[in-house]
């Protein structure tokens, strides 16, 4: 299936592909005017309601397995959310990275490496305004 922007829909990934191999998620928050967000780079950015909404996956000092899991979950969430969700996830990842440095063991490479006490410390120390996004994306992993 082809999209009006000349992109091709890939049903196995639920993404749209450009001729150059670029991957896009269709953010259909406004169904009459969906926005395409490129999701195959370290920085995802889009202009929405007069502001740039952005997430930089290279910034948070988190294990790659966690960032990759959150990238995948964020891609699915963006299909139904406003593009401003990028800023929500970006802020949550920064908060999580600070908490991870304080509460996760040095050699931990993902959530599966954590003991219950570490997970509880992460969950209870994440700021309230970031906790909702954390819980939502953690469930989608």
Rosetta constraint file for C-alpha pairs under 8 A:
AtomPair CA 1 CA 8 HARMONIC 5.80 0.50
AtomPair CA 1 CA 9 HARMONIC 5.35 0.50
AtomPair CA 2 CA 6 HARMONIC 6.31 0.50
AtomPair CA 2 CA 7 HARMONIC 5.68 0.50
AtomPair CA 2 CA 8 HARMONIC 4.49 0.50
AtomPair CA 2 CA 9 HARMONIC 6.06 0.50
AtomPair CA 3 CA 7 HARMONIC 5.03 0.50
AtomPair CA 3 CA 8 HARMONIC 5.99 0.50
AtomPair CA 3 CA 9 HARMONIC 7.01 0.50
AtomPair CA 3 CA 16 HARMONIC 7.86 0.50
AtomPair CA 6 CA 18 HARMONIC 7.24 0.50
AtomPair CA 7 CA 16 HARMONIC 5.75 0.50
AtomPair CA 7 CA 17 HARMONIC 5.35 0.50
AtomPair CA 7 CA 18 HARMONIC 4.93 0.50
AtomPair CA 7 CA 19 HARMONIC 7.22 0.50
AtomPair CA 8 CA 16 HARMONIC 5.26 0.50
AtomPair CA 8 CA 17 HARMONIC 5.10 0.50
AtomPair CA 8 CA 18 HARMONIC 6.60 0.50
AtomPair CA 9 CA 14 HARMONIC 7.05 0.50
AtomPair CA 9 CA 15 HARMONIC 5.99 0.50
AtomPair CA 9 CA 16 HARMONIC 4.34 0.50
AtomPair CA 9 CA 17 HARMONIC 6.29 0.50
AtomPair CA 10 CA 14 HARMONIC 5.70 0.50
AtomPair CA 10 CA 15 HARMONIC 5.50 0.50
AtomPair CA 10 CA 16 HARMONIC 5.80 0.50
AtomPair CA 10 CA 17 HARMONIC 6.91 0.50
AtomPair CA 11 CA 15 HARMONIC 6.99 0.50
AtomPair CA 14 CA 25 HARMONIC 7.49 0.50
AtomPair CA 15 CA 23 HARMONIC 6.26 0.50
AtomPair CA 15 CA 24 HARMONIC 5.57 0.50
AtomPair CA 15 CA 25 HARMONIC 5.09 0.50
AtomPair CA 15 CA 26 HARMONIC 7.23 0.50
AtomPair CA 16 CA 23 HARMONIC 5.70 0.50
AtomPair CA 16 CA 24 HARMONIC 4.96 0.50
AtomPair CA 16 CA 25 HARMONIC 6.19 0.50
AtomPair CA 16 CA 26 HARMONIC 7.35 0.50
AtomPair CA 17 CA 21 HARMONIC 5.80 0.50
AtomPair CA 17 CA 22 HARMONIC 5.59 0.50
AtomPair CA 17 CA 23 HARMONIC 4.80 0.50
AtomPair CA 17 CA 24 HARMONIC 6.27 0.50
AtomPair CA 18 CA 22 HARMONIC 5.05 0.50
AtomPair CA 18 CA 23 HARMONIC 6.54 0.50
AtomPair CA 18 CA 24 HARMONIC 7.87 0.50
AtomPair CA 22 CA 38 HARMONIC 7.03 0.50
AtomPair CA 22 CA 39 HARMONIC 7.95 0.50
AtomPair CA 22 CA 40 HARMONIC 6.39 0.50
AtomPair CA 23 CA 38 HARMONIC 5.69 0.50
AtomPair CA 23 CA 39 HARMONIC 5.72 0.50
AtomPair CA 23 CA 40 HARMONIC 5.48 0.50
AtomPair CA 24 CA 36 HARMONIC 5.88 0.50
AtomPair CA 24 CA 37 HARMONIC 5.18 0.50
AtomPair CA 24 CA 38 HARMONIC 4.24 0.50
AtomPair CA 24 CA 39 HARMONIC 5.48 0.50
AtomPair CA 24 CA 40 HARMONIC 7.46 0.50
AtomPair CA 25 CA 36 HARMONIC 5.75 0.50
AtomPair CA 25 CA 37 HARMONIC 5.37 0.50
AtomPair CA 25 CA 38 HARMONIC 6.50 0.50
AtomPair CA 25 CA 39 HARMONIC 6.72 0.50
AtomPair CA 25 CA 75 HARMONIC 6.62 0.50
AtomPair CA 25 CA 78 HARMONIC 7.21 0.50
AtomPair CA 25 CA 79 HARMONIC 6.39 0.50
AtomPair CA 26 CA 34 HARMONIC 6.30 0.50
AtomPair CA 26 CA 35 HARMONIC 5.82 0.50
AtomPair CA 26 CA 36 HARMONIC 4.71 0.50
AtomPair CA 26 CA 37 HARMONIC 6.52 0.50
AtomPair CA 26 CA 78 HARMONIC 7.62 0.50
AtomPair CA 26 CA 79 HARMONIC 5.60 0.50
AtomPair CA 27 CA 34 HARMONIC 5.50 0.50
AtomPair CA 27 CA 35 HARMONIC 5.04 0.50
AtomPair CA 27 CA 36 HARMONIC 5.98 0.50
AtomPair CA 27 CA 37 HARMONIC 6.99 0.50
AtomPair CA 27 CA 78 HARMONIC 5.54 0.50
AtomPair CA 27 CA 79 HARMONIC 4.46 0.50
AtomPair CA 27 CA 80 HARMONIC 6.19 0.50
AtomPair CA 27 CA 81 HARMONIC 6.65 0.50
AtomPair CA 27 CA 82 HARMONIC 6.91 0.50
AtomPair CA 27 CA 83 HARMONIC 6.78 0.50
AtomPair CA 28 CA 32 HARMONIC 7.98 0.50
AtomPair CA 28 CA 33 HARMONIC 7.25 0.50
AtomPair CA 28 CA 34 HARMONIC 4.43 0.50
AtomPair CA 28 CA 35 HARMONIC 6.52 0.50
AtomPair CA 28 CA 79 HARMONIC 5.80 0.50
AtomPair CA 28 CA 80 HARMONIC 5.76 0.50
AtomPair CA 28 CA 81 HARMONIC 7.20 0.50
AtomPair CA 28 CA 82 HARMONIC 7.74 0.50
AtomPair CA 29 CA 34 HARMONIC 6.68 0.50
AtomPair CA 29 CA 79 HARMONIC 7.37 0.50
AtomPair CA 29 CA 80 HARMONIC 5.47 0.50
AtomPair CA 29 CA 81 HARMONIC 5.23 0.50
AtomPair CA 29 CA 82 HARMONIC 5.10 0.50
AtomPair CA 29 CA 83 HARMONIC 7.78 0.50
AtomPair CA 30 CA 34 HARMONIC 5.65 0.50
AtomPair CA 30 CA 82 HARMONIC 7.80 0.50
AtomPair CA 35 CA 83 HARMONIC 7.92 0.50
AtomPair CA 37 CA 44 HARMONIC 6.90 0.50
AtomPair CA 37 CA 45 HARMONIC 6.95 0.50
AtomPair CA 37 CA 46 HARMONIC 6.44 0.50
AtomPair CA 38 CA 44 HARMONIC 6.11 0.50
AtomPair CA 38 CA 45 HARMONIC 7.54 0.50
AtomPair CA 39 CA 43 HARMONIC 7.87 0.50
AtomPair CA 39 CA 44 HARMONIC 5.91 0.50
AtomPair CA 39 CA 75 HARMONIC 7.40 0.50
AtomPair CA 42 CA 56 HARMONIC 5.79 0.50
AtomPair CA 42 CA 57 HARMONIC 5.09 0.50
AtomPair CA 42 CA 58 HARMONIC 5.93 0.50
AtomPair CA 43 CA 54 HARMONIC 6.97 0.50
AtomPair CA 43 CA 55 HARMONIC 5.72 0.50
AtomPair CA 43 CA 56 HARMONIC 4.36 0.50
AtomPair CA 43 CA 57 HARMONIC 6.14 0.50
AtomPair CA 43 CA 58 HARMONIC 7.66 0.50
AtomPair CA 44 CA 54 HARMONIC 5.57 0.50
AtomPair CA 44 CA 55 HARMONIC 5.35 0.50
AtomPair CA 44 CA 56 HARMONIC 6.50 0.50
AtomPair CA 44 CA 86 HARMONIC 7.75 0.50
AtomPair CA 45 CA 52 HARMONIC 6.63 0.50
AtomPair CA 45 CA 53 HARMONIC 5.53 0.50
AtomPair CA 45 CA 54 HARMONIC 4.28 0.50
AtomPair CA 45 CA 55 HARMONIC 6.57 0.50
AtomPair CA 45 CA 86 HARMONIC 7.80 0.50
AtomPair CA 46 CA 52 HARMONIC 5.60 0.50
AtomPair CA 46 CA 53 HARMONIC 5.40 0.50
AtomPair CA 46 CA 54 HARMONIC 6.64 0.50
AtomPair CA 46 CA 83 HARMONIC 7.20 0.50
AtomPair CA 47 CA 51 HARMONIC 5.42 0.50
AtomPair CA 47 CA 52 HARMONIC 4.35 0.50
AtomPair CA 47 CA 53 HARMONIC 6.03 0.50
AtomPair CA 48 CA 52 HARMONIC 6.26 0.50
AtomPair CA 48 CA 53 HARMONIC 6.68 0.50
AtomPair CA 48 CA 83 HARMONIC 6.49 0.50
AtomPair CA 48 CA 84 HARMONIC 7.14 0.50
AtomPair CA 53 CA 83 HARMONIC 6.63 0.50
AtomPair CA 53 CA 84 HARMONIC 5.62 0.50
AtomPair CA 53 CA 85 HARMONIC 7.93 0.50
AtomPair CA 53 CA 86 HARMONIC 5.89 0.50
AtomPair CA 53 CA 87 HARMONIC 5.70 0.50
AtomPair CA 54 CA 86 HARMONIC 5.48 0.50
AtomPair CA 54 CA 87 HARMONIC 5.68 0.50
AtomPair CA 54 CA 90 HARMONIC 7.28 0.50
AtomPair CA 55 CA 86 HARMONIC 5.46 0.50
AtomPair CA 55 CA 87 HARMONIC 6.13 0.50
AtomPair CA 55 CA 89 HARMONIC 7.07 0.50
AtomPair CA 55 CA 90 HARMONIC 4.91 0.50
AtomPair CA 56 CA 60 HARMONIC 7.98 0.50
AtomPair CA 56 CA 90 HARMONIC 6.86 0.50
AtomPair CA 57 CA 67 HARMONIC 7.03 0.50
AtomPair CA 57 CA 90 HARMONIC 7.94 0.50
AtomPair CA 59 CA 94 HARMONIC 7.86 0.50
AtomPair CA 60 CA 93 HARMONIC 6.11 0.50
AtomPair CA 60 CA 94 HARMONIC 5.51 0.50
AtomPair CA 60 CA 97 HARMONIC 5.67 0.50
AtomPair CA 61 CA 97 HARMONIC 5.55 0.50
AtomPair CA 62 CA 66 HARMONIC 6.66 0.50
AtomPair CA 62 CA 67 HARMONIC 6.62 0.50
AtomPair CA 62 CA 97 HARMONIC 5.67 0.50
AtomPair CA 62 CA 100 HARMONIC 7.33 0.50
AtomPair CA 63 CA 67 HARMONIC 6.53 0.50
AtomPair CA 63 CA 108 HARMONIC 7.83 0.50
AtomPair CA 63 CA 109 HARMONIC 5.30 0.50
AtomPair CA 63 CA 110 HARMONIC 6.16 0.50
AtomPair CA 64 CA 68 HARMONIC 5.95 0.50
AtomPair CA 64 CA 109 HARMONIC 7.55 0.50
AtomPair CA 64 CA 110 HARMONIC 8.00 0.50
AtomPair CA 65 CA 69 HARMONIC 6.16 0.50
AtomPair CA 65 CA 109 HARMONIC 6.82 0.50
AtomPair CA 65 CA 110 HARMONIC 5.86 0.50
AtomPair CA 66 CA 70 HARMONIC 6.17 0.50
AtomPair CA 66 CA 109 HARMONIC 7.88 0.50
AtomPair CA 66 CA 110 HARMONIC 5.69 0.50
AtomPair CA 66 CA 111 HARMONIC 7.21 0.50
AtomPair CA 67 CA 71 HARMONIC 5.99 0.50
AtomPair CA 68 CA 72 HARMONIC 6.30 0.50
AtomPair CA 69 CA 73 HARMONIC 6.28 0.50
AtomPair CA 69 CA 141 HARMONIC 5.78 0.50
AtomPair CA 70 CA 74 HARMONIC 5.84 0.50
AtomPair CA 70 CA 137 HARMONIC 6.23 0.50
AtomPair CA 70 CA 138 HARMONIC 7.30 0.50
AtomPair CA 70 CA 141 HARMONIC 7.13 0.50
AtomPair CA 71 CA 75 HARMONIC 6.16 0.50
AtomPair CA 72 CA 76 HARMONIC 6.62 0.50
AtomPair CA 72 CA 141 HARMONIC 7.72 0.50
AtomPair CA 73 CA 77 HARMONIC 6.26 0.50
AtomPair CA 73 CA 137 HARMONIC 5.63 0.50
AtomPair CA 73 CA 138 HARMONIC 7.94 0.50
AtomPair CA 73 CA 140 HARMONIC 5.57 0.50
AtomPair CA 73 CA 141 HARMONIC 6.21 0.50
AtomPair CA 74 CA 78 HARMONIC 5.97 0.50
AtomPair CA 74 CA 89 HARMONIC 7.72 0.50
AtomPair CA 74 CA 137 HARMONIC 6.82 0.50
AtomPair CA 75 CA 79 HARMONIC 6.80 0.50
AtomPair CA 76 CA 80 HARMONIC 7.69 0.50
AtomPair CA 77 CA 81 HARMONIC 6.13 0.50
AtomPair CA 78 CA 82 HARMONIC 6.88 0.50
AtomPair CA 78 CA 83 HARMONIC 6.86 0.50
AtomPair CA 78 CA 85 HARMONIC 7.05 0.50
AtomPair CA 81 CA 85 HARMONIC 6.54 0.50
AtomPair CA 84 CA 88 HARMONIC 6.89 0.50
AtomPair CA 85 CA 89 HARMONIC 6.28 0.50
AtomPair CA 86 CA 90 HARMONIC 6.12 0.50
AtomPair CA 87 CA 91 HARMONIC 6.14 0.50
AtomPair CA 88 CA 92 HARMONIC 6.22 0.50
AtomPair CA 88 CA 130 HARMONIC 7.44 0.50
AtomPair CA 88 CA 133 HARMONIC 7.16 0.50
AtomPair CA 89 CA 93 HARMONIC 6.06 0.50
AtomPair CA 89 CA 133 HARMONIC 6.62 0.50
AtomPair CA 90 CA 94 HARMONIC 6.42 0.50
AtomPair CA 91 CA 95 HARMONIC 6.36 0.50
AtomPair CA 91 CA 130 HARMONIC 7.15 0.50
AtomPair CA 92 CA 96 HARMONIC 6.03 0.50
AtomPair CA 92 CA 130 HARMONIC 4.88 0.50
AtomPair CA 92 CA 131 HARMONIC 7.57 0.50
AtomPair CA 92 CA 133 HARMONIC 6.82 0.50
AtomPair CA 92 CA 134 HARMONIC 6.68 0.50
AtomPair CA 93 CA 97 HARMONIC 6.01 0.50
AtomPair CA 94 CA 98 HARMONIC 6.51 0.50
AtomPair CA 95 CA 99 HARMONIC 6.39 0.50
AtomPair CA 95 CA 126 HARMONIC 6.49 0.50
AtomPair CA 95 CA 127 HARMONIC 7.27 0.50
AtomPair CA 95 CA 130 HARMONIC 7.41 0.50
AtomPair CA 96 CA 100 HARMONIC 5.85 0.50
AtomPair CA 96 CA 122 HARMONIC 7.49 0.50
AtomPair CA 96 CA 126 HARMONIC 6.49 0.50
AtomPair CA 97 CA 101 HARMONIC 6.25 0.50
AtomPair CA 98 CA 102 HARMONIC 6.67 0.50
AtomPair CA 99 CA 103 HARMONIC 6.04 0.50
AtomPair CA 99 CA 104 HARMONIC 7.89 0.50
AtomPair CA 99 CA 122 HARMONIC 6.20 0.50
AtomPair CA 99 CA 125 HARMONIC 6.83 0.50
AtomPair CA 99 CA 126 HARMONIC 6.88 0.50
AtomPair CA 100 CA 104 HARMONIC 5.12 0.50
AtomPair CA 100 CA 122 HARMONIC 6.88 0.50
AtomPair CA 101 CA 106 HARMONIC 7.96 0.50
AtomPair CA 103 CA 118 HARMONIC 6.07 0.50
AtomPair CA 103 CA 121 HARMONIC 6.41 0.50
AtomPair CA 103 CA 122 HARMONIC 6.75 0.50
AtomPair CA 104 CA 108 HARMONIC 6.61 0.50
AtomPair CA 104 CA 114 HARMONIC 7.02 0.50
AtomPair CA 104 CA 118 HARMONIC 5.97 0.50
AtomPair CA 105 CA 114 HARMONIC 7.60 0.50
AtomPair CA 108 CA 113 HARMONIC 5.43 0.50
AtomPair CA 108 CA 114 HARMONIC 6.78 0.50
AtomPair CA 109 CA 113 HARMONIC 6.51 0.50
AtomPair CA 110 CA 114 HARMONIC 7.29 0.50
AtomPair CA 111 CA 119 HARMONIC 7.65 0.50
AtomPair CA 114 CA 118 HARMONIC 5.73 0.50
AtomPair CA 114 CA 119 HARMONIC 6.44 0.50
AtomPair CA 115 CA 119 HARMONIC 6.54 0.50
AtomPair CA 116 CA 120 HARMONIC 6.12 0.50
AtomPair CA 117 CA 121 HARMONIC 6.15 0.50
AtomPair CA 118 CA 122 HARMONIC 6.24 0.50
AtomPair CA 119 CA 123 HARMONIC 6.10 0.50
AtomPair CA 120 CA 124 HARMONIC 5.93 0.50
AtomPair CA 121 CA 125 HARMONIC 5.94 0.50
AtomPair CA 122 CA 126 HARMONIC 6.16 0.50
AtomPair CA 123 CA 131 HARMONIC 7.42 0.50
AtomPair CA 126 CA 130 HARMONIC 6.50 0.50
AtomPair CA 126 CA 131 HARMONIC 5.88 0.50
AtomPair CA 127 CA 131 HARMONIC 6.07 0.50
AtomPair CA 128 CA 132 HARMONIC 7.32 0.50
AtomPair CA 130 CA 134 HARMONIC 6.27 0.50
AtomPair CA 131 CA 135 HARMONIC 6.09 0.50
AtomPair CA 132 CA 136 HARMONIC 6.08 0.50
AtomPair CA 133 CA 137 HARMONIC 6.03 0.50
AtomPair CA 134 CA 138 HARMONIC 5.83 0.50
AtomPair CA 135 CA 139 HARMONIC 6.14 0.50
AtomPair CA 136 CA 140 HARMONIC 6.69 0.50
AtomPair CA 137 CA 141 HARMONIC 6.65 0.50
